[in-house]
Amino acid sequence: MNNSKMWLVVKPTVGVPLFLSAVAIGSFAVHVAVLTNTSWVSDFLSGVPMGTGDQTAALERDAATAQASFDAQAMDGQAILVTLPDGTTARAVIELPKALAAAQSGTLPDG
Amino acid sequence: MSDNDPDKVWPTGLTLREAEEVHSYLIDGTRVFGVIALLAHVLVAATTPWLG
């Protein structure tokens, strides 16, 4: 209790609310920091099982990666290096879709 | 008029005994806050991926 003399200099009606506000603001800041830097707090608040946030984020990232577009006409027959989601790479060859000769003449078999 | 003079009138007008009384309430309140926070942290550590 060696700090009690502070109340001889700082009025309690000023010091106590200031002290409590500082604790509240600090606590609020920590909660916001944890909420923005983790996924499991927002999972908990939205009532879904923890870890769902990470899974959806991973899916969205993979979907975005898969949507890379190429100018097929210019690259027909060309091999490209593809990085798979698990980090390994694979070689893919771009082949333009070959229209069937029959389709071009419009004489497709019925049924 | 040294600091230990019981008749000294301080800026806030409180006596040393009153200052110590106010301070004791603040200390007790801080302890209660600490116990509640400790309990909350134990529960979060046990139920969330915080510590793995």
Backbone of each chain as nested JSON, in Angstrom:
{
  "chains": [
    {"id": "A", "residues": [
      {"number": 1, "name": "MET", "atoms": {"N": [0.828, -1.195, 0.0], "CA": [0.0, 0.0, 0.0], "C": [0.877, 1.265, 0.0]}},
      {"number": 2, "name": "ASN", "atoms": {"N": [2.083, 1.146, -0.636], "CA": [2.979, 2.297, -0.556], "C": [2.584, 3.41, -1.527]}},
      {"number": 3, "name": "ASN", "atoms": {"N": [1.604, 3.116, -2.413], "CA": [1.197, 4.169, -3.355], "C": [-0.024, 4.93, -2.873]}},
      {"number": 4, "name": "SER", "atoms": {"N": [-0.494, 4.619, -1.657], "CA": [-1.771, 5.214, -1.251], "C": [-1.685, 6.73, -1.116]}},
      {"number": 5, "name": "LYS", "atoms": {"N": [-0.447, 7.255, -0.973], "CA": [-0.342, 8.711, -0.808], "C": [-0.699, 9.457, -2.081]}},
      {"number": 6, "name": "MET", "atoms": {"N": [-0.834, 8.681, -3.189], "CA": [-1.192, 9.383, -4.446], "C": [-2.529, 10.096, -4.302]}},
      {"number": 7, "name": "TRP", "atoms": {"N": [-3.412, 9.543, -3.449], "CA": [-4.732, 10.146, -3.306], "C": [-4.683, 11.415, -2.476]}},
      {"number": 8, "name": "LEU", "atoms": {"N": [-3.518, 11.725, -1.916], "CA": [-3.368, 13.016, -1.249], "C": [-3.126, 14.096, -2.284]}},
      {"number": 9, "name": "VAL", "atoms": {"N": [-2.724, 13.659, -3.485], "CA": [-2.369, 14.624, -4.534], "C": [-3.359, 14.546, -5.696]}},
      {"number": 10, "name": "VAL", "atoms": {"N": [-3.799, 13.292, -6.035], "CA": [-4.763, 13.126, -7.142], "C": [-6.138, 12.883, -6.548]}},
      {"number": 11, "name": "LYS", "atoms": {"N": [-7.122, 13.673, -6.927], "CA": [-8.458, 13.483, -6.365], "C": [-8.995, 12.12, -6.814]}},
      {"number": 12, "name": "PRO", "atoms": {"N": [-9.536, 11.316, -5.908], "CA": [-10.098, 10.007, -6.285], "C": [-11.194, 10.123, -7.339]}},
      {"number": 13, "name": "THR", "atoms": {"N": [-11.951, 11.226, -7.346], "CA": [-13.025, 11.363, -8.345], "C": [-12.439, 11.507, -9.739]}},
      {"number": 14, "name": "VAL", "atoms": {"N": [-11.148, 11.862, -9.82], "CA": [-10.48, 11.941, -11.129], "C": [-9.668, 10.673, -11.365]}},
      {"number": 15, "name": "GLY", "atoms": {"N": [-8.917, 10.243, -10.363], "CA": [-7.97, 9.129, -10.53], "C": [-8.647, 7.795, -10.733]}},
      {"number": 16, "name": "VAL", "atoms": {"N": [-9.714, 7.515, -10.013], "CA": [-10.34, 6.187, -10.105], "C": [-10.975, 5.973, -11.47]}},
      {"number": 17, "name": "PRO", "atoms": {"N": [-11.8, 6.904, -11.983], "CA": [-12.351, 6.69, -13.336], "C": [-11.262, 6.603, -14.398]}},
      {"number": 18, "name": "LEU", "atoms": {"N": [-10.214, 7.396, -14.203], "CA": [-9.108, 7.36, -15.186], "C": [-8.453, 5.983, -15.18]}},
      {"number": 19, "name": "PHE", "atoms": {"N": [-8.223, 5.464, -13.996], "CA": [-7.593, 4.148, -13.837], "C": [-8.465, 3.059, -14.464]}},
      {"number": 20, "name": "LEU", "atoms": {"N": [-9.762, 3.079, -14.163], "CA": [-10.675, 2.056, -14.688], "C": [-10.805, 2.178, -16.201]}},
      {"number": 21, "name": "SER", "atoms": {"N": [-10.837, 3.41, -16.724], "CA": [-10.937, 3.594, -18.187], "C": [-9.691, 3.053, -18.878]}},
      {"number": 22, "name": "ALA", "atoms": {"N": [-8.539, 3.289, -18.275], "CA": [-7.299, 2.795, -18.885], "C": [-7.325, 1.268, -18.962]}},
      {"number": 23, "name": "VAL", "atoms": {"N": [-7.786, 0.629, -17.893], "CA": [-7.843, -0.841, -17.901], "C": [-8.841, -1.31, -18.949]}},
      {"number": 24, "name": "ALA", "atoms": {"N": [-9.978, -0.631, -19.037], "CA": [-11.013, -1.053, -19.998], "C": [-10.514, -0.883, -21.429]}},
      {"number": 25, "name": "ILE", "atoms": {"N": [-9.882, 0.257, -21.715], "CA": [-9.405, 0.508, -23.086], "C": [-8.309, -0.492, -23.445]}},
      {"number": 26, "name": "GLY", "atoms": {"N": [-7.422, -0.75, -22.505], "CA": [-6.354, -1.723, -22.769], "C": [-6.911, -3.104, -23.032]}},
      {"number": 27, "name": "SER", "atoms": {"N": [-7.895, -3.503, -22.229], "CA": [-8.5, -4.825, -22.392], "C": [-9.221, -4.915, -23.731]}},
      {"number": 28, "name": "PHE", "atoms": {"N": [-9.927, -3.824, -24.091], "CA": [-10.652, -3.804, -25.379], "C": [-9.659, -3.925, -26.53]}},
      {"number": 29, "name": "ALA", "atoms": {"N": [-8.522, -3.22, -26.444], "CA": [-7.524, -3.254, -27.524], "C": [-6.973, -4.664, -27.7]}},
      {"number": 30, "name": "VAL", "atoms": {"N": [-6.738, -5.344, -26.585], "CA": [-6.204, -6.714, -26.685], "C": [-7.232, -7.625, -27.354]}},
      {"number": 31, "name": "HIS", "atoms": {"N": [-8.51, -7.456, -26.991], "CA": [-9.542, -8.301, -27.609], "C": [-9.614, -8.044, -29.115]}},
      {"number": 32, "name": "VAL", "atoms": {"N": [-9.54, -6.777, -29.524], "CA": [-9.603, -6.458, -30.953], "C": [-8.398, -7.056, -31.666]}},
      {"number": 33, "name": "ALA", "atoms": {"N": [-7.224, -6.963, -31.047], "CA": [-6.005, -7.503, -31.671], "C": [-6.136, -9.016, -31.863]}},
      {"number": 34, "name": "VAL", "atoms": {"N": [-6.639, -9.705, -30.845], "CA": [-6.77, -11.167, -30.965], "C": [-7.832, -11.497, -32.007]}},
      {"number": 35, "name": "LEU", "atoms": {"N": [-8.923, -10.726, -32.025], "CA": [-10.011, -10.994, -32.978], "C": [-9.516, -10.85, -34.41]}},
      {"number": 36, "name": "THR", "atoms": {"N": [-8.666, -9.832, -34.649], "CA": [-8.243, -9.578, -36.032], "C": [-7.09, -10.487, -36.445]}},
      {"number": 37, "name": "ASN", "atoms": {"N": [-6.363, -11.063, -35.473], "CA": [-5.201, -11.867, -35.851], "C": [-5.43, -13.36, -35.759]}},
      {"number": 38, "name": "THR", "atoms": {"N": [-6.643, -13.76, -35.348], "CA": [-6.911, -15.201, -35.322], "C": [-8.215, -15.455, -36.08]}},
      {"number": 39, "name": "SER", "atoms": {"N": [-8.475, -16.715, -36.375], "CA": [-9.762, -17.011, -37.042], "C": [-10.717, -17.646, -36.048]}},
      {"number": 40, "name": "TRP", "atoms": {"N": [-10.153, -18.228, -34.971], "CA": [-11.021, -19.015, -34.099], "C": [-11.91, -18.15, -33.202]}},
      {"number": 41, "name": "VAL", "atoms": {"N": [-11.542, -16.896, -32.978], "CA": [-12.436, -16.064, -32.159], "C": [-13.692, -15.733, -32.958]}},
      {"number": 42, "name": "SER", "atoms": {"N": [-13.505, -15.367, -34.227], "CA": [-14.699, -15.044, -35.036], "C": [-15.499, -16.324, -35.293]}},
      {"number": 43, "name": "ASP", "atoms": {"N": [-14.811, -17.475, -35.396], "CA": [-15.556, -18.734, -35.507], "C": [-16.44, -18.906, -34.274]}},
      {"number": 44, "name": "PHE", "atoms": {"N": [-15.826, -18.67, -33.105], "CA": [-16.578, -18.869, -31.844], "C": [-17.773, -17.917, -31.799]}},
      {"number": 45, "name": "LEU", "atoms": {"N": [-17.54, -16.646, -32.207], "CA": [-18.617, -15.658, -32.113], "C": [-19.716, -15.942, -33.123]}},
      {"number": 46, "name": "SER", "atoms": {"N": [-19.355, -16.577, -34.26], "CA": [-20.424, -16.847, -35.239], "C": [-20.965, -18.265, -35.074]}},
      {"number": 47, "name": "GLY", "atoms": {"N": [-20.498, -18.947, -34.017], "CA": [-21.138, -20.212, -33.68], "C": [-20.769, -21.371, -34.585]}},
      {"number": 48, "name": "VAL", "atoms": {"N": [-19.672, -21.228, -35.354], "CA": [-19.273, -22.369, -36.19], "C": [-18.09, -23.053, -35.507]}},
      {"number": 49, "name": "PRO", "atoms": {"N": [-17.838, -24.347, -35.838], "CA": [-16.719, -25.017, -35.174], "C": [-15.405, -24.295, -35.442]}},
      {"number": 50, "name": "MET", "atoms": {"N": [-14.536, -24.247, -34.453], "CA": [-13.274, -23.518, -34.584], "C": [-12.438, -24.161, -35.677]}},
      {"number": 51, "name": "GLY", "atoms": {"N": [-11.818, -23.336, -36.505], "CA": [-10.992, -23.852, -37.61], "C": [-11.707, -23.703, -38.932]}},
      {"number": 52, "name": "THR", "atoms": {"N": [-13.036, -23.434, -38.874], "CA": [-13.786, -23.271, -40.128], "C": [-13.24, -22.093, -40.915]}},
      {"number": 53, "name": "GLY", "atoms": {"N": [-12.899, -21.027, -40.202], "CA": [-12.404, -19.809, -40.864], "C": [-11.168, -20.103, -41.686]}},
      {"number": 54, "name": "ASP", "atoms": {"N": [-10.245, -20.889, -41.09], "CA": [-9.002, -21.203, -41.815], "C": [-9.304, -22.027, -43.048]}},
      {"number": 55, "name": "GLN", "atoms": {"N": [-10.22, -23.002, -42.905], "CA": [-10.52, -23.876, -44.051], "C": [-11.105, -23.058, -45.194]}},
      {"number": 56, "name": "THR", "atoms": {"N": [-12.088, -22.184, -44.894], "CA": [-12.702, -21.407, -45.989], "C": [-11.661, -20.493, -46.615]}},
      {"number": 57, "name": "ALA", "atoms": {"N": [-10.785, -19.916, -45.794], "CA": [-9.753, -19.031, -46.353], "C": [-8.863, -19.825, -47.298]}},
      {"number": 58, "name": "ALA", "atoms": {"N": [-8.494, -21.059, -46.927], "CA": [-7.627, -21.883, -47.782], "C": [-8.345, -22.191, -49.09]}},
      {"number": 59, "name": "LEU", "atoms": {"N": [-9.641, -22.532, -49.005], "CA": [-10.395, -22.852, -50.23], "C": [-10.44, -21.641, -51.144]}},
      {"number": 60, "name": "GLU", "atoms": {"N": [-10.72, -20.467, -50.551], "CA": [-10.804, -19.257, -51.397], "C": [-9.456, -18.996, -52.054]}},
      {"number": 61, "name": "ARG", "atoms": {"N": [-8.393, -19.213, -51.293], "CA": [-7.059, -18.95, -51.872], "C": [-6.807, -19.922, -53.029]}},
      {"number": 62, "name": "ASP", "atoms": {"N": [-7.124, -21.203, -52.853], "CA": [-6.897, -22.193, -53.928], "C": [-7.749, -21.842, -55.138]}},
      {"number": 63, "name": "ALA", "atoms": {"N": [-9.017, -21.447, -54.881], "CA": [-9.906, -21.122, -56.011], "C": [-9.313, -19.95, -56.788]}},
      {"number": 64, "name": "ALA", "atoms": {"N": [-8.815, -18.976, -56.07], "CA": [-8.235, -17.795, -56.752], "C": [-7.029, -18.233, -57.572]}},
      {"number": 65, "name": "THR", "atoms": {"N": [-6.236, -19.145, -57.034], "CA": [-5.033, -19.59, -57.756], "C": [-5.431, -20.317, -59.028]}},
      {"number": 66, "name": "ALA", "atoms": {"N": [-6.491, -21.161, -58.945], "CA": [-6.876, -21.974, -60.107], "C": [-7.437, -21.117, -61.221]}},
      {"number": 67, "name": "GLN", "atoms": {"N": [-7.829, -19.849, -60.947], "CA": [-8.489, -19.066, -62.003], "C": [-7.474, -18.329, -62.872]}},
      {"number": 68, "name": "ALA", "atoms": {"N": [-6.194, -18.76, -62.892], "CA": [-5.21, -18.059, -63.739], "C": [-5.625, -18.248, -65.186]}},
      {"number": 69, "name": "SER", "atoms": {"N": [-5.638, -17.155, -65.988], "CA": [-6.122, -17.313, -67.374], "C": [-4.935, -17.168, -68.322]}},
      {"number": 70, "name": "PHE", "atoms": {"N": [-4.981, -17.91, -69.437], "CA": [-3.913, -17.856, -70.438], "C": [-4.541, -17.539, -71.792]}},
      {"number": 71, "name": "ASP", "atoms": {"N": [-3.754, -16.997, -72.683], "CA": [-4.229, -16.783, -74.054], "C": [-3.988, -18.109, -74.781]}},
      {"number": 72, "name": "ALA", "atoms": {"N": [-5.051, -19.004, -74.806], "CA": [-4.851, -20.368, -75.325], "C": [-4.38, -20.334, -76.77]}},
      {"number": 73, "name": "GLN", "atoms": {"N": [-4.98, -19.4, -77.571], "CA": [-4.633, -19.428, -79.004], "C": [-3.122, -19.377, -79.18]}},
      {"number": 74, "name": "ALA", "atoms": {"N": [-2.49, -18.455, -78.43], "CA": [-1.052, -18.244, -78.663], "C": [-0.239, -19.366, -78.057]}},
      {"number": 75, "name": "MET", "atoms": {"N": [-0.859, -20.187, -77.159], "CA": [-0.028, -21.147, -76.422], "C": [-0.385, -22.579, -76.776]}},
      {"number": 76, "name": "ASP", "atoms": {"N": [-1.133, -22.764, -77.886], "CA": [-1.572, -24.124, -78.221], "C": [-0.354, -25.037, -78.316]}},
      {"number": 77, "name": "GLY", "atoms": {"N": [-0.406, -26.155, -77.6], "CA": [0.663, -27.146, -77.671], "C": [1.843, -26.815, -76.775]}},
      {"number": 78, "name": "GLN", "atoms": {"N": [1.756, -25.683, -76.087], "CA": [2.937, -25.295, -75.275], "C": [2.82, -25.899, -73.872]}},
      {"number": 79, "name": "ALA", "atoms": {"N": [3.966, -26.297, -73.283], "CA": [3.961, -26.877, -71.928], "C": [4.117, -25.758, -70.912]}},
      {"number": 80, "name": "ILE", "atoms": {"N": [3.408, -25.841, -69.815], "CA": [3.533, -24.818, -68.766], "C": [3.796, -25.52, -67.436]}},
      {"number": 81, "name": "LEU", "atoms": {"N": [4.439, -24.828, -66.458], "CA": [4.74, -25.401, -65.135], "C": [3.645, -24.945, -64.177]}},
      {"number": 82, "name": "VAL", "atoms": {"N": [2.975, -25.887, -63.548], "CA": [1.852, -25.56, -62.654], "C": [2.282, -25.871, -61.22]}},
      {"number": 83, "name": "THR", "atoms": {"N": [2.072, -24.937, -60.248], "CA": [2.369, -25.193, -58.822], "C": [1.084, -25.647, -58.16]}},
      {"number": 84, "name": "LEU", "atoms": {"N": [1.116, -26.868, -57.622], "CA": [-0.09, -27.436, -57.011], "C": [-0.248, -26.887, -55.587]}},
      {"number": 85, "name": "PRO", "atoms": {"N": [-1.478, -26.955, -55.021], "CA": [-1.714, -26.396, -53.688], "C": [-0.749, -26.923, -52.634]}},
      {"number": 86, "name": "ASP", "atoms": {"N": [-0.235, -28.16, -52.795], "CA": [0.651, -28.664, -51.731], "C": [2.103, -28.264, -51.989]}},
      {"number": 87, "name": "GLY", "atoms": {"N": [2.299, -27.385, -53.002], "CA": [3.654, -26.847, -53.204], "C": [4.444, -27.59, -54.242]}},
      {"number": 88, "name": "THR", "atoms": {"N": [3.988, -28.805, -54.623], "CA": [4.747, -29.534, -55.663], "C": [4.403, -28.925, -57.019]}},
      {"number": 89, "name": "THR", "atoms": {"N": [5.253, -29.176, -58.03], "CA": [4.976, -28.609, -59.365], "C": [4.69, -29.742, -60.335]}},
      {"number": 90, "name": "ALA", "atoms": {"N": [3.988, -29.408, -61.399], "CA": [3.661, -30.408, -62.431], "C": [3.725, -29.693, -63.765]}},
      {"number": 91, "name": "ARG", "atoms": {"N": [3.942, -30.477, -64.854], "CA": [4.039, -29.9, -66.197], "C": [2.718, -30.155, -66.894]}},
      {"number": 92, "name": "ALA", "atoms": {"N": [2.116, -29.134, -67.488], "CA": [0.838, -29.292, -68.19], "C": [1.018, -28.778, -69.604]}},
      {"number": 93, "name": "VAL", "atoms": {"N": [0.31, -29.445, -70.567], "CA": [0.405, -29.032, -71.976], "C": [-0.938, -28.455, -72.366]}},
      {"number": 94, "name": "ILE", "atoms": {"N": [-0.926, -27.257, -72.959], "CA": [-2.176, -26.607, -73.364], "C": [-2.521, -27.092, -74.759]}},
      {"number": 95, "name": "GLU", "atoms": {"N": [-3.7, -27.731, -74.882], "CA": [-4.166, -28.188, -76.199], "C": [-5.529, -27.568, -76.458]}},
      {"number": 96, "name": "LEU", "atoms": {"N": [-5.67, -26.909, -77.603], "CA": [-6.969, -26.306, -77.919], "C": [-7.984, -27.415, -78.155]}},
      {"number": 97, "name": "PRO", "atoms": {"N": [-9.213, -27.233, -77.794], "CA": [-10.243, -28.271, -78.022], "C": [-10.366, -28.528, -79.53]}},
      {"number": 98, "name": "LYS", "atoms": {"N": [-10.256, -29.822, -79.918], "CA": [-10.347, -30.183, -81.341], "C": [-11.827, -30.458, -81.665]}},
      {"number": 99, "name": "ALA", "atoms": {"N": [-12.453, -29.654, -82.578], "CA": [-13.861, -29.901, -82.932], "C": [-13.917, -31.145, -83.823]}},
      {"number": 100, "name": "LEU", "atoms": {"N": [-14.889, -32.085, -83.564], "CA": [-15.031, -33.306, -84.374], "C": [-15.378, -32.899, -85.802]}},
      {"number": 101, "name": "ALA", "atoms": {"N": [-14.845, -33.652, -86.789], "CA": [-15.112, -33.324, -88.19], "C": [-16.621, -33.359, -88.424]}},
      {"number": 102, "name": "ALA", "atoms": {"N": [-17.269, -34.364, -87.786], "CA": [-18.713, -34.525, -88.01], "C": [-19.444, -33.279, -87.516]}},
      {"number": 103, "name": "ALA", "atoms": {"N": [-18.921, -32.727, -86.386], "CA": [-19.655, -31.572, -85.829], "C": [-19.6, -30.421, -86.827]}},
      {"number": 104, "name": "GLN", "atoms": {"N": [-18.459, -30.313, -87.505], "CA": [-18.341, -29.147, -88.408], "C": [-19.334, -29.264, -89.553]}},
      {"number": 105, "name": "SER", "atoms": {"N": [-19.569, -30.515, -90.062], "CA": [-20.472, -30.646, -91.221], "C": [-21.923, -30.688, -90.78]}},
      {"number": 106, "name": "GLY", "atoms": {"N": [-22.178, -30.711, -89.446], "CA": [-23.552, -30.614, -88.959], "C": [-24.32, -31.905, -89.132]}},
      {"number": 107, "name": "THR", "atoms": {"N": [-23.615, -33.058, -89.337], "CA": [-24.372, -34.315, -89.547], "C": [-24.148, -35.215, -88.331]}},
      {"number": 108, "name": "LEU", "atoms": {"N": [-24.526, -34.753, -87.143], "CA": [-24.328, -35.577, -85.94], "C": [-25.36, -36.699, -85.913]}},
      {"number": 109, "name": "PRO", "atoms": {"N": [-24.99, -37.892, -85.454], "CA": [-25.968, -38.979, -85.358], "C": [-27.091, -38.609, -84.391]}},
      {"number": 110, "name": "ASP", "atoms": {"N": [-28.332, -39.013, -84.651], "CA": [-29.455, -38.667, -83.766], "C": [-29.422, -39.54, -82.515]}},
      {"number": 111, "name": "GLY", "atoms": {"N": [-29.951, -38.992, -81.4], "CA": [-30.137, -39.778, -80.161], "C": [-28.84, -40.037, -79.454]}}
    ]},
    {"id": "B", "residues": [
      {"number": 1, "name": "MET", "atoms": {"N": [6.498, 21.764, 8.572], "CA": [5.394, 21.156, 7.805], "C": [5.965, 20.003, 6.946]}},
      {"number": 2, "name": "SER", "atoms": {"N": [6.432, 18.902, 7.638], "CA": [6.967, 17.777, 6.849], "C": [5.799, 16.915, 6.371]}},
      {"number": 3, "name": "ASP", "atoms": {"N": [6.118, 15.966, 5.475], "CA": [5.055, 15.127, 4.913], "C": [4.351, 14.318, 5.993]}},
      {"number": 4, "name": "ASN", "atoms": {"N": [5.041, 13.989, 7.064], "CA": [4.415, 13.106, 8.068], "C": [3.571, 13.875, 9.082]}},
      {"number": 5, "name": "ASP", "atoms": {"N": [3.486, 15.184, 8.877], "CA": [2.713, 15.994, 9.837], "C": [1.241, 15.664, 9.645]}},
      {"number": 6, "name": "PRO", "atoms": {"N": [0.601, 15.089, 10.676], "CA": [-0.796, 14.668, 10.517], "C": [-1.734, 15.843, 10.251]}},
      {"number": 7, "name": "ASP", "atoms": {"N": [-1.316, 17.049, 10.576], "CA": [-2.242, 18.18, 10.396], "C": [-2.093, 18.822, 9.024]}},
      {"number": 8, "name": "LYS", "atoms": {"N": [-1.14, 18.273, 8.229], "CA": [-0.922, 18.913, 6.916], "C": [-2.16, 18.721, 6.04]}},
      {"number": 9, "name": "VAL", "atoms": {"N": [-2.57, 19.768, 5.364], "CA": [-3.727, 19.654, 4.444], "C": [-3.19, 19.481, 3.043]}},
      {"number": 10, "name": "TRP", "atoms": {"N": [-3.509, 18.335, 2.415], "CA": [-2.963, 18.008, 1.093], "C": [-3.876, 18.591, 0.001]}},
      {"number": 11, "name": "PRO", "atoms": {"N": [-3.339, 18.658, -1.245], "CA": [-4.132, 19.278, -2.314], "C": [-5.526, 18.676, -2.441]}},
      {"number": 12, "name": "THR", "atoms": {"N": [-5.644, 17.352, -2.262], "CA": [-6.98, 16.779, -2.465], "C": [-7.862, 16.936, -1.228]}},
      {"number": 13, "name": "GLY", "atoms": {"N": [-7.275, 17.369, -0.132], "CA": [-8.083, 17.564, 1.072], "C": [-8.293, 16.273, 1.841]}},
      {"number": 14, "name": "LEU", "atoms": {"N": [-7.798, 15.136, 1.324], "CA": [-7.95, 13.88, 2.055], "C": [-6.881, 13.772, 3.143]}},
      {"number": 15, "name": "THR", "atoms": {"N": [-7.194, 13.081, 4.191], "CA": [-6.178, 12.778, 5.202], "C": [-5.447, 11.519, 4.745]}},
      {"number": 16, "name": "LEU", "atoms": {"N": [-4.3, 11.227, 5.321], "CA": [-3.53, 10.04, 4.937], "C": [-4.368, 8.776, 5.15]}},
      {"number": 17, "name": "ARG", "atoms": {"N": [-5.147, 8.747, 6.247], "CA": [-5.957, 7.55, 6.54], "C": [-7.005, 7.355, 5.45]}},
      {"number": 18, "name": "GLU", "atoms": {"N": [-7.615, 8.472, 5.015], "CA": [-8.651, 8.358, 3.971], "C": [-8.015, 7.914, 2.648]}},
      {"number": 19, "name": "ALA", "atoms": {"N": [-6.819, 8.419, 2.366], "CA": [-6.124, 8.039, 1.122], "C": [-5.839, 6.55, 1.14]}},
      {"number": 20, "name": "GLU", "atoms": {"N": [-5.385, 6.052, 2.3], "CA": [-5.086, 4.616, 2.385], "C": [-6.358, 3.803, 2.27]}},
      {"number": 21, "name": "GLU", "atoms": {"N": [-7.49, 4.32, 2.754], "CA": [-8.751, 3.587, 2.655], "C": [-9.167, 3.489, 1.178]}},
      {"number": 22, "name": "VAL", "atoms": {"N": [-9.106, 4.618, 0.462], "CA": [-9.474, 4.612, -0.968], "C": [-8.578, 3.643, -1.718]}},
      {"number": 23, "name": "HIS", "atoms": {"N": [-7.281, 3.728, -1.396], "CA": [-6.328, 2.892, -2.109], "C": [-6.587, 1.407, -1.85]}},
      {"number": 24, "name": "SER", "atoms": {"N": [-7.005, 1.085, -0.663], "CA": [-7.247, -0.34, -0.354], "C": [-8.407, -0.863, -1.196]}},
      {"number": 25, "name": "TYR", "atoms": {"N": [-9.417, -0.019, -1.405], "CA": [-10.53, -0.465, -2.256], "C": [-10.035, -0.694, -3.678]}},
      {"number": 26, "name": "LEU", "atoms": {"N": [-9.176, 0.191, -4.158], "CA": [-8.667, 0.053, -5.523], "C": [-7.828, -1.214, -5.654]}},
      {"number": 27, "name": "ILE", "atoms": {"N": [-7.026, -1.484, -4.626], "CA": [-6.184, -2.687, -4.647], "C": [-7.068, -3.938, -4.654]}},
      {"number": 28, "name": "ASP", "atoms": {"N": [-8.084, -3.954, -3.811], "CA": [-8.967, -5.134, -3.747], "C": [-9.667, -5.331, -5.093]}},
      {"number": 29, "name": "GLY", "atoms": {"N": [-10.14, -4.216, -5.67], "CA": [-10.823, -4.314, -6.966], "C": [-9.892, -4.867, -8.028]}},
      {"number": 30, "name": "THR", "atoms": {"N": [-8.655, -4.419, -7.991], "CA": [-7.678, -4.908, -8.976], "C": [-7.422, -6.396, -8.778]}},
      {"number": 31, "name": "ARG", "atoms": {"N": [-7.423, -6.837, -7.536], "CA": [-7.206, -8.283, -7.28], "C": [-8.367, -9.087, -7.841]}},
      {"number": 32, "name": "VAL", "atoms": {"N": [-9.596, -8.614, -7.636], "CA": [-10.775, -9.343, -8.155], "C": [-10.693, -9.405, -9.678]}},
      {"number": 33, "name": "PHE", "atoms": {"N": [-10.349, -8.276, -10.296], "CA": [-10.193, -8.234, -11.754], "C": [-9.14, -9.257, -12.186]}},
      {"number": 34, "name": "GLY", "atoms": {"N": [-8.055, -9.319, -11.438], "CA": [-6.967, -10.25, -11.784], "C": [-7.413, -11.697, -11.711]}},
      {"number": 35, "name": "VAL", "atoms": {"N": [-8.202, -12.03, -10.689], "CA": [-8.655, -13.424, -10.544], "C": [-9.585, -13.785, -11.691]}},
      {"number": 36, "name": "ILE", "atoms": {"N": [-10.496, -12.868, -12.029], "CA": [-11.438, -13.137, -13.132], "C": [-10.652, -13.286, -14.437]}},
      {"number": 37, "name": "ALA", "atoms": {"N": [-9.684, -12.421, -14.663], "CA": [-8.894, -12.482, -15.905], "C": [-8.101, -13.785, -15.965]}},
      {"number": 38, "name": "LEU", "atoms": {"N": [-7.556, -14.208, -14.818], "CA": [-6.788, -15.454, -14.777], "C": [-7.687, -16.628, -15.154]}},
      {"number": 39, "name": "LEU", "atoms": {"N": [-8.894, -16.644, -14.575], "CA": [-9.849, -17.72, -14.876], "C": [-10.189, -17.714, -16.371]}},
      {"number": 40, "name": "ALA", "atoms": {"N": [-10.408, -16.507, -16.92], "CA": [-10.765, -16.413, -18.346], "C": [-9.633, -16.944, -19.214]}},
      {"number": 41, "name": "HIS", "atoms": {"N": [-8.407, -16.602, -18.841], "CA": [-7.264, -17.064, -19.652], "C": [-7.116, -18.58, -19.562]}},
      {"number": 42, "name": "VAL", "atoms": {"N": [-7.361, -19.147, -18.4], "CA": [-7.26, -20.612, -18.264], "C": [-8.309, -21.265, -19.156]}},
      {"number": 43, "name": "LEU", "atoms": {"N": [-9.53, -20.741, -19.134], "CA": [-10.605, -21.319, -19.961], "C": [-10.278, -21.183, -21.444]}},
      {"number": 44, "name": "VAL", "atoms": {"N": [-9.76, -20.026, -21.854], "CA": [-9.432, -19.833, -23.276], "C": [-8.3, -20.785, -23.678]}},
      {"number": 45, "name": "ALA", "atoms": {"N": [-7.302, -20.922, -22.807], "CA": [-6.179, -21.814, -23.138], "C": [-6.666, -23.255, -23.285]}},
      {"number": 46, "name": "ALA", "atoms": {"N": [-7.664, -23.622, -22.472], "CA": [-8.128, -25.012, -22.509], "C": [-9.057, -25.267, -23.699]}},
      {"number": 47, "name": "THR", "atoms": {"N": [-9.814, -24.258, -24.108], "CA": [-10.886, -24.54, -25.085], "C": [-10.621, -23.963, -26.471]}},
      {"number": 48, "name": "THR", "atoms": {"N": [-9.501, -23.257, -26.691], "CA": [-9.303, -22.677, -28.024], "C": [-7.918, -23.072, -28.541]}},
      {"number": 49, "name": "PRO", "atoms": {"N": [-7.65, -22.849, -29.841], "CA": [-6.335, -23.205, -30.389], "C": [-5.237, -22.215, -29.998]}},
      {"number": 50, "name": "TRP", "atoms": {"N": [-5.501, -21.36, -29.011], "CA": [-4.545, -20.305, -28.653], "C": [-3.156, -20.869, -28.389]}},
      {"number": 51, "name": "LEU", "atoms": {"N": [-3.108, -21.901, -27.488], "CA": [-1.771, -22.43, -27.141], "C": [-1.557, -23.779, -27.823]}},
      {"number": 52, "name": "GLY", "atoms": {"N": [-2.318, -24.057, -28.885], "CA": [-2.137, -25.317, -29.628], "C": [-3.009, -26.409, -29.057]}}
    ]}
  ]
}
